[in-house]
Amino acid sequence: MAAIFPVSEEDLSCPVCWDIFREPVVLPCSHSFCKACVHVYWESLDSRVCPLCRAEVPAIEPVVSLTLKNLCEAAVRERNQRSAAGPDTPGLCGAHGRGFTLFCLEDCKPVCTTCHTCGGHRGHECCPIDEVALELKEKLKTALEAVHKKQTTFNKIKQSFEETLIHIQSQARFTEQQIKKEFRTLRHFLMDEEEAMVATVRVEARRKSQTMKEKIWKITAEIETLEEKMITLEGEMEAEALPFLQNYDATMKRAECNVQEPKLVPGLLMDLAKHLSNLKFRVWKKMQGLIQCTPVTLDPNTADPWLILSEDLTKLTVSDAEQALPDNPERCTSYQSVLGSKGFGAGRHSWDIKVGDSTVWALGVAQETASRKGKIDLTPEGGFWTIALYNGAYTAQTTPSTPISVRRIPQTIRVQLDWDNGEVSFSDPSSHTHLYTFKHTFTERVFPYFAHGCKRCPLQIVQSKVSVVVSEHKTQI
């Protein structure tokens, strides 16, 4: 067993092949090698020298050391016995049979004292195994804490993802209901229009049919009168000469037919052009009173959890409680704000916001990359071009803020964006009063921005008037 073998395998290893000596020979310099290994080494040289110290070796055949050979054979037998017996005994050095008390810092493995003093780890930096284990356990504890923290973070993210999934499904149901509701309104309108138009056709048909029926009744009566007259005259024609002559004058008077022939007058037929001409266009034009259009609408995915948006996405109201909404990257979580659903990267755009009696608001535009989380800077430096009402004062959000004087409290604020010329203007459309204008060279898209802090009065985007204009196109030949 390894516990009783006096020499380690390292001491019995050939410096050339690094295995236990086979046919070991001892050179005059006292260094030992496998007989085959030293001959292979000499074959590549012009002279015989020791592979370790380079001392010259006489040109005689080295003699095999029987003592060293016996030790090596015993070491091979013990190694084979260990291999046949299975893995090393836990906690014991396989080479020396001693317990592991040290840890080699260079090779990162436990060793016994013999390995450190005269074995393969001689000269390596080693420390007591308990000290190393304690130090490494502290490192592992730190790593474990990081893994635990990561697991906690991932669990929170998973919960957020699950809540987002539920919100997506809720959004889909709400959107589907709204679409069906809008189409029901359109269908009811179209059905009502269809019934009204069909009723108009039927009224005209009844009226004109009644007129024609009266004419037919009248001409039928005239025909019957003529038939009776014909029968009477035919009877007179068959009378004898004397009676015929005696009644001739009376008969001729009865034969007089002064009744005028009935004629069709204009307008008796159905007015098909009136009912069918441009039918779809006329219905569509009539839908102007039903259809509502706003120049911008609100984006629910950017709305602060303290804001409630109307179903048509044109009104924002401050909620009494924070709503459970996903904290997606687009969402605003500062100043109870929301962005418009469409960004502008060119052209001129305008929209009106009815502020009414609201006492806290900020309106304007925000660039697409502006911060939306936490405490933000509502100035051009922060990517915002806004005016605000707070504590009864109207200000342009510059650095520092610029006071805005108003003669009459505006009920509506008009925002005008000229992206190409780099202007954002604010005015009161009811009094045509200019309030403030920002000048800036825009380099990215900007979105309408709305912030609201008054529970008493909502903010409402004013609807635009919808009108249908028909242009006449003249064709030149």
DOLUM-729445 format. One line per 5 residues: for each residue x, y, z of C-alpha. Coordinates in steps of 0.001 Angstrom, whole numbers. Last residue first. Example, Ala and Ser with C-alpha at 12.3 -4.5 7.8 and 13.67 -1.06 7.14 Angstrom:
2
13670/-1060/7140 | 12300/-4500/7800
END
This chain:
477
-58361/67967/-75541 | -58473/69579/-72124 | -60268/67847/-69297 | -61578/70023/-66538 | -61385/68687/-63004
-63946/69961/-60527 | -62903/69639/-56909 | -65333/68328/-54321 | -64626/69308/-50720 | -65810/67148/-47831
-65545/68688/-44368 | -64441/67495/-40967 | -63905/70182/-38344 | -61024/69416/-36013 | -61575/68073/-32524
-60040/69845/-29544 | -57659/67799/-27408 | -59141/67758/-23911 | -57429/68326/-20556 | -59494/67312/-17549
-60738/69640/-14780 | -61025/69070/-11048 | -58174/66585/-10601 | -55457/69050/-11661 | -51927/67788/-12343
-51618/67341/-16101 | -48636/66953/-18428 | -49091/66756/-22213 | -46382/66423/-24863 | -46846/66221/-28659
-43969/64148/-30073 | -40703/65252/-31664 | -38679/63447/-34308 | -34959/64090/-34570 | -32478/66820/-35495
-34493/69913/-34614 | -32839/73309/-34882 | -34431/75363/-32100 | -36549/78464/-31672 | -39230/78531/-28972
-42197/80885/-29320 | -44423/82308/-26561 | -47962/83541/-25830 | -49433/85016/-29024 | -53018/86177/-28578
-55590/85389/-31252 | -58314/85923/-28613 | -59997/82521/-28969 | -56869/80914/-30432 | -54711/81585/-27322
-51140/81044/-28552 | -48061/78823/-28333 | -45288/78516/-30911 | -42677/75791/-31503 | -40180/76803/-34200
-37302/75041/-35936 | -37909/76108/-39555 | -38372/72516/-40765 | -40229/71417/-37649 | -42810/74187/-37665
-44915/73151/-34677 | -47979/75117/-33580 | -49525/74490/-30161 | -52854/76203/-29479 | -53951/76588/-25878
-57646/76768/-24982 | -59411/78308/-21990 | -56927/81153/-21803 | -57042/83396/-18724 | -57325/86915/-20099
-54626/89538/-20152 | -51814/86970/-20123 | -48194/87572/-19135 | -45692/84769/-19705 | -42762/84467/-17274
-39550/82850/-18643 | -38044/79923/-16710 | -34286/79894/-16077 | -33389/77928/-18165 | -36536/77740/-20308
-39934/76233/-19486 | -42102/79109/-20685 | -44150/80321/-17759 | -47773/81009/-16781 | -48237/81637/-13062
-51246/80585/-10939 | -49226/78181/-8804 | -48290/76269/-11970 | -49292/76814/-15599 | -46764/75555/-18119
-45126/76202/-21473 | -43165/73494/-23233 | -40215/72698/-25503 | -38674/69513/-24097 | -35389/67720/-24922
-33705/68190/-21534 | -31711/71217/-22711 | -34917/72498/-24332 | -36473/72558/-20841 | -38781/70162/-18999
-35877/68549/-17090 | -36858/65120/-15803 | -37265/63556/-12370 | -37975/59875/-12739 | -38500/58294/-16141
-39362/59825/-19521 | -35943/61033/-20680 | -35913/62653/-24120 | -35022/60365/-27040 | -38145/61125/-29102
-38005/64871/-28620 | -40749/66386/-26532 | -43414/68856/-27649 | -45638/71390/-25904 | -47970/71491/-22917
-47571/71689/-19141 | -50496/71674/-16725 | -51668/72663/-13253 | -54723/74861/-12536 | -57260/73326/-14926
-60185/75707/-15428 | -60553/74998/-19134 | -57383/73446/-20593 | -58855/72780/-24043 | -55897/71713/-26149
-55543/72849/-29762 | -53353/71197/-32391 | -51020/72383/-35144 | -48499/70797/-37495 | -46007/72097/-40042
-43574/69893/-41927 | -40918/67365/-40904 | -39967/64815/-38243 | -43269/64601/-36399 | -44210/61902/-33922
-47570/60200/-33669 | -49337/58761/-30611 | -48999/61935/-28583 | -47134/61727/-25318 | -48345/61407/-21724
-47522/63122/-18447 | -48197/62777/-14741 | -45123/64914/-13935 | -42839/61882/-14210 | -43384/58214/-14989
-43719/58375/-18767 | -44080/54964/-20432 | -42105/54109/-23566 | -39658/51758/-21817 | -42478/49625/-20331
-43345/50015/-16652 | -46453/47888/-17024 | -49608/49496/-15573 | -51276/48994/-12191 | -53103/52313/-11821
-52200/54904/-9206 | -55233/56178/-7344 | -57558/59168/-7556 | -56854/59481/-11284 | -55993/62703/-13122
-57952/62998/-16370 | -56733/62939/-19955 | -58962/63435/-23004 | -58388/62669/-26708 | -57715/58906/-26715
-61209/57963/-28033 | -61792/55770/-24987 | -60741/58555/-22621 | -57348/58444/-20934 | -56833/58087/-17181
-53596/59473/-15717 | -51879/58451/-12477 | -50134/55489/-14133 | -48317/57940/-16474 | -49375/57488/-20109
-46767/56359/-22674 | -48491/53112/-23746 | -51825/54949/-23828 | -50620/57142/-26750 | -52781/60261/-27002
-54326/61517/-30242 | -53291/64302/-32585 | -55118/66321/-35262 | -58492/65156/-33918 | -61234/63688/-36075
-64864/62884/-35327 | -67201/61172/-37778 | -70942/61316/-37149 | -71704/64816/-38389 | -69467/64258/-41376
-71423/61080/-42157 | -73661/63059/-44539 | -70754/63379/-46913 | -70280/59599/-46866 | -73957/59071/-47587
-73839/61559/-50462 | -70678/59939/-51793 | -72171/56457/-51661 | -75291/57541/-53544 | -73518/59592/-56184
-76744/59570/-58286 | -79031/56789/-57077 | -82030/58488/-55469 | -82255/61760/-57386 | -81056/60113/-60583
-83825/57560/-60305 | -86560/60214/-60204 | -89471/57797/-60658 | -91645/58635/-63670 | -94543/61130/-63617
-92300/64166/-63773 | -93366/65476/-67145 | -97066/65094/-68179 | -98508/62027/-69825 | -101445/62895/-72088
-105204/62320/-71931 | -107121/62748/-75233 | -109565/65586/-75129 | -113315/64810/-74939 | -115189/66674/-77670
-116925/63658/-79192 | -120125/64669/-81126 | -122169/61597/-81953 | -124968/62660/-79613 | -125326/65882/-81613
-125379/63845/-84801 | -128182/61689/-83438 | -130261/64697/-82528 | -129907/66089/-86052 | -130616/62722/-87623
-133678/61848/-85640 | -136299/62449/-88436 | -133890/61149/-91047 | -133290/57903/-89183 | -137005/57514/-88478
-137790/57862/-92204 | -134877/55724/-93485 | -135275/52715/-91281 | -133047/52295/-88183 | -129794/50243/-88308
-127524/53286/-88107 | -129455/54511/-85099 | -128542/51307/-83269 | -124862/51788/-84183 | -125092/55254/-82746
-126408/53947/-79435 | -123750/51207/-79211 | -121013/53717/-80062 | -122251/56107/-77386 | -122145/53315/-74781
-118569/52455/-75813 | -117562/56108/-75634 | -118900/56393/-72094 | -117008/53198/-71105 | -113807/54608/-72607
-114231/57841/-70664 | -114650/55909/-67422 | -111471/53944/-68178 | -109680/57230/-68902 | -110574/58490/-65440
-109616/55285/-63652 | -106280/55197/-65521 | -105569/58818/-64625 | -106352/58086/-60985 | -104061/55037/-61078
-101265/57133/-62580 | -101513/59665/-59797 | -101646/56912/-57166 | -98484/55333/-58660 | -96771/58708/-58497
-97548/59130/-54832 | -96869/55497/-53912 | -93548/55476/-55779 | -92491/58782/-54240 | -93273/57450/-50766
-91487/54160/-51558 | -88344/55907/-52744 | -88311/58116/-49647 | -88767/55029/-47442 | -85836/53334/-49201
-83710/56401/-48503 | -84716/56527/-44837 | -84238/52776/-44363 | -80789/52890/-45968 | -79805/55924/-43925
-80884/54193/-40728 | -78979/51047/-41744 | -75909/53122/-42593 | -76033/54928/-39255 | -76600/51688/-37391
-73688/50097/-39262 | -71409/53032/-38471 | -72315/52933/-34786 | -71840/49163/-34728 | -68496/49710/-36436
-67412/52039/-33649 | -68523/49584/-30948 | -66834/46647/-32680 | -63582/48601/-32868 | -63914/49635/-29227
-64568/46074/-28089 | -61566/44798/-30055 | -59366/47499/-28552 | -60521/46636/-25013 | -59927/42914/-25542
-56478/43520/-27056 | -55523/45938/-24266 | -56518/43341/-21652 | -54409/40707/-23433 | -51474/43116/-23512
-52001/43942/-19816 | -51962/40245/-18879 | -48711/39805/-20817 | -47248/42892/-19131 | -48137/41451/-15724
-46327/38238/-16688 | -43319/40245/-17887 | -43240/42219/-14625 | -43417/38973/-12632 | -40554/37608/-14722
-38568/40800/-14129 | -39144/40491/-10387 | -38077/36852/-10461 | -35021/37796/-12539 | -34006/40412/-9988
-34392/37955/-7119 | -32331/35383/-9040 | -29642/37994/-9714 | -29533/38883/-6005 | -29246/35202/-5140
-26469/34753/-7707 | -24638/37795/-6319 | -25062/36464/-2775 | -23714/33108/-3924 | -20661/34811/-5439
-20003/36591/-2147 | -20463/33309/-259 | -18136/31596/-2732 | -15474/34175/-1966 | -15998/33641/1761
-15897/29884/1188 | -12601/30365/-640 | -11083/32088/2390 | -12362/29428/4810 | -11189/26596/2527
-7752/28209/2210 | -7439/28516/5984 | -8637/24942/6546 | -6210/23569/3915 | -3173/25110/5552
-1270/27032/2870 | 1033/26003/53 | 3404/27923/-2217 | 5198/25406/-4401 | 8837/24484/-3657
8144/20737/-3630 | 4724/20092/-5132 | 5782/16896/-6949 | 7108/15329/-3778 | 9851/16187/-1272
8489/18749/1161 | 5081/19673/-349 | 4035/16200/-1505 | 5253/14834/1859 | 3078/17348/3743
-43/16160/1922 | -1655/17928/-1000 | -4992/19604/-1857 | -5276/21109/-5360 | -5017/24575/-6920
-1772/23822/-8837 | -13/27041/-7797 | -1883/27563/-4514 | -1149/24033/-3295 | -3482/23299/-405
-2158/21656/2755 | -3424/19094/5270 | -4462/16283/2931 | -4082/13035/4880 | -1226/10678/4122
-1213/7664/1863 | 1872/8862/27 | 955/8866/-3675 | -2834/8677/-3406 | -2928/11344/-732
-5772/10630/1681 | -9019/12561/2229 | -11133/10120/275 | -9304/6842/-332 | -8052/6929/-3883
-10309/5587/-6575 | -10521/1862/-7408 | -8726/-1204/-5994 | -7380/-2187/-9397 | -5756/1207/-9875
-4253/1070/-6408 | -2888/-2386/-7069 | -1385/-1213/-10356 | 335/1632/-8556 | 1688/-783/-5982
3045/-3080/-8721 | 4652/-143/-10556 | 6323/1044/-7329 | 7665/-2453/-6679 | 9059/-2601/-10226
10670/799/-9698 | 12278/-252/-6430 | 13600/-3439/-8044 | 15067/-1463/-10966 | 16735/993/-8595
18444/-1879/-6839 | 19323/-3643/-10099 | 20950/-559/-11599 | 21263/-1300/-15341 | 24833/-741/-16593
25569/1959/-19127 | 27168/671/-22364 | 30616/2190/-22871 | 31488/5323/-24837 | 32196/7317/-21681
29586/9972/-20750 | 30286/13692/-20979 | 28453/15920/-18522 | 25430/17806/-20015 | 23883/18174/-16520
20395/16825/-17316 | 20456/14901/-20596 | 23922/13578/-19670 | 26254/13670/-22665 | 27161/11217/-25424
28463/12830/-28588 | 27155/13618/-32072 | 23614/13980/-30806 | 20144/12869/-32051 | 20812/9212/-31251
21906/10170/-27739 | 18354/11033/-26640 | 16973/7751/-27960 | 19712/5936/-26053 | 18860/7820/-22848
15139/6978/-23132 | 15715/3285/-23852 | 17869/2771/-20764 | 15438/4714/-18606 | 17359/7456/-16843
19464/8020/-13717 | 21845/10859/-12866 | 24952/9872/-10849 | 27404/11850/-13087 | 28878/8478/-14103
25490/7514/-15574 | 22998/5283/-13701 | 20731/3031/-15811 | 17073/2246/-15155 | 15477/-654/-17128
12039/1062/-17058 | 11980/4013/-14671 | 8588/5292/-13488 | 7222/7914/-15927 | 8399/11448/-16697
9680/10369/-20160 | 13001/12261/-20025 | 13530/13014/-16316 | 12704/9337/-15509 | 10486/9014/-12443
11417/7113/-9267 | 11635/10176/-7012 | 8260/11391/-8361 | 6717/7987/-7638 | 7393/8530/-3948
9786/6356/-1927 | 9133/4470/1354 | 6032/2439/356 | 4169/1675/3601 | 1195/4070/3236
1065/3602/-504 | 0/0/0
END
